[in-house]
Amino acid sequence: MATPQQEAYHSRVIHHLGLVSGMIDELGLVERIDALMPKKEQQIVSYGQAVKAIILNGLGFTQRALYLTPHFFRDKPVEHLIGEGITAAQLNDDLLGRTLDAIHAYGCSSLYGQLAVHSVQKLGLLCQTGHLDSTGFHVDGVYNGELPADEDSQLIHITQGYSRDHRPDLNQVVLQLPVERQAGIPLLMEPLSGNNADKTSFKQMLERHMAQLQQDVGLRAWKTD
């Protein structure tokens, strides 16, 4: 029979997640997100903490649906990784869904850009040159690819285009990433329609953001592929 002292101890699995959590803490990403997107009254887990949970889950080499996130954290030291008083059961799909909705309302690209600049400044990186490229992600299923593109709606058109993963038969979306050269941190991210042409979108991104990046991180020149 276990003694009371033995029952007071239990083990948790952390693997590599301690390193990821530590880097998030060092960069102050949770605090930055919470400053930009304050949690609502009665909300226990902040948006910043929820994003941290999503990152840890995503880098946990799992492809599970959102509703299984509590199962992923069931044997992890949640209070140590996410925050004091937080339990695995609280990291459910309702919380994560509300967080994703809040990020969408705030603006995904805007939030990412502010976090990237914050991280670069926190690390003291010298971002004199950048590299601009794009990649594609093919999708299965029926989306809006069969419909005519509506430029006024500003919705991404999930359709066929130049396939970098050699699946031209499938619809895709494109992600455009300008990256600083010292540490390889993407400074911005912009999702685009599947039939996007780099020679057009690269020029548009540089025209929109070059001056601001010069001011924020000291960027002077770009290389594009």
C-alpha positions as CSV (number, residue, x, y, z in Angstrom):
1,M,0.0,0.0,0.0
2,A,1.3,3.4,-0.9
3,T,2.1,5.8,1.9
4,P,0.6,9.4,1.9
5,Q,4.1,10.7,1.0
6,Q,4.3,8.4,-2.0
7,E,0.8,9.4,-3.2
8,A,2.0,13.1,-3.3
9,Y,4.3,12.4,-6.2
10,H,3.4,11.8,-9.8
11,S,5.1,11.9,-13.1
12,R,4.4,13.9,-16.3
13,V,5.7,13.7,-19.8
14,I,7.3,16.9,-21.2
15,H,9.6,15.6,-24.1
16,H,10.8,18.6,-26.2
17,L,7.8,20.8,-25.2
18,G,9.8,22.4,-22.4
19,L,12.2,23.9,-24.9
20,V,9.3,25.2,-27.1
21,S,7.5,26.6,-24.0
22,G,10.7,28.2,-22.7
23,M,11.3,30.0,-26.1
24,I,7.7,31.3,-26.1
25,D,8.2,32.6,-22.6
26,E,11.6,34.2,-23.5
27,L,10.0,36.0,-26.4
28,G,7.0,37.1,-24.3
29,L,4.6,36.0,-26.9
30,V,1.8,35.2,-24.5
31,E,2.0,38.6,-22.9
32,R,2.2,40.3,-26.3
33,I,-0.9,38.5,-27.6
34,D,-2.8,39.2,-24.4
35,A,-1.9,42.9,-24.8
36,L,-3.2,43.0,-28.3
37,M,-6.3,40.7,-27.6
38,P,-7.3,41.1,-24.0
39,K,-9.4,38.2,-22.6
40,K,-13.1,38.7,-21.9
41,E,-14.7,38.8,-18.5
42,Q,-15.2,35.4,-17.0
43,Q,-12.6,34.0,-19.5
44,I,-10.1,31.8,-17.5
45,V,-7.6,30.9,-20.2
46,S,-6.3,33.9,-22.1
47,Y,-5.9,34.1,-25.8
48,G,-2.2,34.1,-25.5
49,Q,-2.2,31.0,-23.3
50,A,-4.6,29.3,-25.8
51,V,-2.2,30.1,-28.7
52,K,0.7,28.7,-26.7
53,A,-1.4,25.5,-26.3
54,I,-2.0,25.3,-30.0
55,I,1.7,25.8,-30.8
56,L,2.7,23.0,-28.3
57,N,0.0,20.7,-29.7
58,G,1.1,21.4,-33.3
59,L,4.7,20.8,-32.5
60,G,3.8,17.6,-30.6
61,F,3.9,15.7,-33.9
62,T,0.1,15.0,-33.8
63,Q,-2.5,15.4,-36.5
64,R,-5.5,15.2,-34.2
65,A,-8.7,17.2,-34.3
66,L,-9.1,20.2,-31.9
67,Y,-11.5,18.4,-29.6
68,L,-8.8,15.9,-28.8
69,T,-6.4,18.6,-27.5
70,P,-7.2,17.9,-23.8
71,H,-6.3,14.3,-24.5
72,F,-2.9,15.4,-25.8
73,F,-2.2,17.4,-22.6
74,R,-3.6,14.8,-20.2
75,D,-0.1,13.5,-19.3
76,K,1.7,16.9,-19.7
77,P,2.7,19.3,-16.9
78,V,0.0,21.8,-18.0
79,E,0.5,24.4,-15.3
80,H,4.2,24.5,-16.0
81,L,3.8,24.7,-19.7
82,I,0.7,27.0,-20.0
83,G,0.1,28.7,-16.7
84,E,-0.8,28.3,-13.1
85,G,-4.3,27.0,-12.5
86,I,-4.8,25.8,-16.0
87,T,-5.9,22.2,-16.6
88,A,-5.9,19.9,-19.6
89,A,-9.7,19.9,-19.6
90,Q,-9.8,23.6,-20.1
91,L,-7.8,23.4,-23.3
92,N,-10.9,22.2,-25.2
93,D,-12.2,22.8,-28.7
94,D,-14.6,25.5,-27.4
95,L,-11.7,27.6,-26.1
96,L,-9.5,27.0,-29.1
97,G,-12.4,27.7,-31.5
98,R,-13.1,31.0,-29.8
99,T,-9.4,31.9,-29.9
100,L,-9.2,31.2,-33.7
101,D,-12.4,33.3,-34.2
102,A,-10.8,36.1,-32.2
103,I,-7.6,35.9,-34.2
104,H,-9.6,36.0,-37.4
105,A,-11.5,39.1,-36.2
106,Y,-8.3,40.8,-35.2
107,G,-6.5,39.9,-38.5
108,C,-4.3,36.8,-38.9
109,S,-1.6,38.5,-40.9
110,S,-1.6,41.7,-38.8
111,L,-1.3,39.6,-35.5
112,Y,1.5,37.5,-37.0
113,G,3.4,40.5,-38.3
114,Q,3.3,42.2,-34.9
115,L,4.5,39.1,-33.1
116,A,7.3,38.6,-35.6
117,V,8.6,42.2,-35.3
118,H,8.3,41.9,-31.5
119,S,10.4,38.6,-31.6
120,V,13.1,40.1,-33.8
121,Q,13.4,43.2,-31.6
122,K,13.5,41.0,-28.5
123,L,16.3,38.9,-29.9
124,G,18.2,41.9,-31.1
125,L,18.6,40.6,-34.7
126,L,20.1,42.7,-37.5
127,C,17.6,42.4,-40.3
128,Q,19.4,44.3,-43.1
129,T,18.4,41.9,-45.9
130,G,15.4,39.7,-46.4
131,H,14.3,36.8,-48.6
132,L,10.8,36.7,-50.1
133,D,9.3,33.4,-51.4
134,S,6.0,31.6,-51.4
135,T,4.9,28.0,-51.0
136,G,1.7,26.1,-51.7
137,F,-0.6,23.7,-49.7
138,H,-2.9,21.4,-51.6
139,V,-6.3,20.6,-50.2
140,D,-8.8,17.8,-50.6
141,G,-12.5,18.3,-50.8
142,V,-14.8,20.9,-52.3
143,Y,-14.2,24.5,-51.5
144,N,-14.8,27.6,-53.6
145,G,-12.6,26.6,-56.5
146,E,-15.5,25.9,-58.8
147,L,-16.9,29.4,-58.3
148,P,-15.6,32.5,-60.1
149,A,-13.1,34.5,-58.1
150,D,-14.6,37.5,-56.3
151,E,-11.8,40.1,-55.8
152,D,-14.1,42.5,-53.9
153,S,-14.9,40.0,-51.2
154,Q,-11.2,39.6,-50.3
155,L,-11.7,35.9,-49.9
156,I,-8.9,33.5,-50.9
157,H,-9.9,31.5,-53.9
158,I,-9.0,27.8,-53.3
159,T,-8.2,26.7,-56.8
160,Q,-5.6,25.0,-59.0
161,G,-2.4,26.8,-59.8
162,Y,1.4,26.2,-60.1
163,S,1.9,23.2,-57.8
164,R,5.2,23.1,-55.8
165,D,4.3,19.7,-54.4
166,H,3.6,18.1,-57.8
167,R,-0.1,17.8,-57.4
168,P,-1.5,20.1,-60.1
169,D,-4.8,18.1,-60.1
170,L,-5.7,19.4,-56.6
171,N,-6.8,22.8,-55.5
172,Q,-4.4,24.7,-53.3
173,V,-3.7,27.9,-51.3
174,V,-0.5,29.9,-51.4
175,L,1.4,31.3,-48.4
176,Q,3.8,34.2,-49.0
177,L,6.6,34.6,-46.5
178,P,9.2,37.4,-46.3
179,V,12.1,36.0,-44.1
180,E,14.9,37.9,-42.4
181,R,18.3,36.3,-43.2
182,Q,20.0,36.2,-39.8
183,A,17.8,33.7,-38.0
184,G,15.3,32.8,-40.8
185,I,12.3,34.3,-39.0
186,P,9.3,35.1,-41.3
187,L,8.6,38.8,-40.7
188,L,5.1,38.6,-42.3
189,M,2.8,36.0,-43.7
190,E,0.1,36.5,-46.3
191,P,-2.2,33.7,-47.5
192,L,-3.2,34.0,-51.2
193,S,-5.4,32.3,-53.8
194,G,-4.1,29.1,-55.3
195,N,-3.5,30.6,-58.7
196,N,-1.4,33.5,-57.4
197,A,1.4,34.8,-59.6
198,D,4.6,35.5,-57.6
199,K,5.8,38.2,-60.0
200,T,2.7,40.2,-59.2
201,S,2.2,39.5,-55.5
202,F,5.9,39.9,-54.6
203,K,5.8,43.5,-56.0
204,Q,2.6,44.3,-54.2
205,M,3.8,43.0,-50.8
206,L,7.1,45.0,-51.1
207,E,5.2,48.2,-52.0
208,R,2.8,47.7,-49.0
209,H,5.3,46.7,-46.3
210,M,8.9,47.7,-47.2
211,A,8.8,51.2,-45.6
212,Q,7.3,49.8,-42.4
213,L,9.8,47.0,-42.2
214,Q,12.6,49.5,-42.7
215,Q,11.3,51.4,-39.8
216,D,10.5,48.4,-37.5
217,V,13.5,46.1,-38.0
218,G,16.0,48.1,-40.2
219,L,15.4,46.1,-43.4
220,R,17.3,47.5,-46.4
221,A,17.1,45.1,-49.2
222,W,15.1,42.1,-50.5
223,K,16.0,39.0,-52.5
224,T,13.1,37.2,-54.2
225,D,12.7,33.8,-55.8
